[in-house]
Amino acid sequence: MQVILDVFSGRPNPSWELTSQEASELARRLIGLVPANRKLPEGGLGYRGLTLANPHKMAGVPVEVRVFQGIIGMWKHGHLTSYSDRNNVEDWLLELARQRGHGDLLDQLLGNNG
């Protein structure tokens, strides 16, 4: 499963593969989400969230997931459903990005608080 940190326009975004343990943790965090009372926001310039691509269709995880500003968007059968990020998926993925060496970039885009 690939995670894409959506931060650049016109050049490749940083990305990495989740380990099997991280993929299992992600699947755990996606269980029991509740529908959001707002749609998945669209970003402008700078940080626009994270995209999870699940080309191997790991059990329990939709083919594409987008996480941004407390909302998790999941595409299933071509239909987008928005959920509240009550299991802190975005914060967890941002911490993984920092662990993968993208901390300086995140500090520039999000401020030191991340």
CORFEN-V944292 format. One record per pair of residues at least 24 apart in sequence whose C-alpha atoms are under 6 Angstrom apart, sorted by sequence separation. I is the first residue (numbers start at 1). J is the second residue. D is the distance in whole Angstrom. If there is no record, write none. Layout:
i/j/d
I/J/D
I/J/D
//
This chain:
i/j/d
40/71/6
27/60/6
40/73/6
7/46/5
7/47/5
7/48/6
6/48/5
40/82/6
6/49/6
39/82/6
6/50/6
5/50/5
4/50/6
36/82/6
4/51/5
35/82/6
36/83/4
3/51/6
35/83/4
36/84/5
3/52/5
34/83/5
2/52/6
34/84/6
2/53/5
1/53/6
1/54/5
29/87/6
//
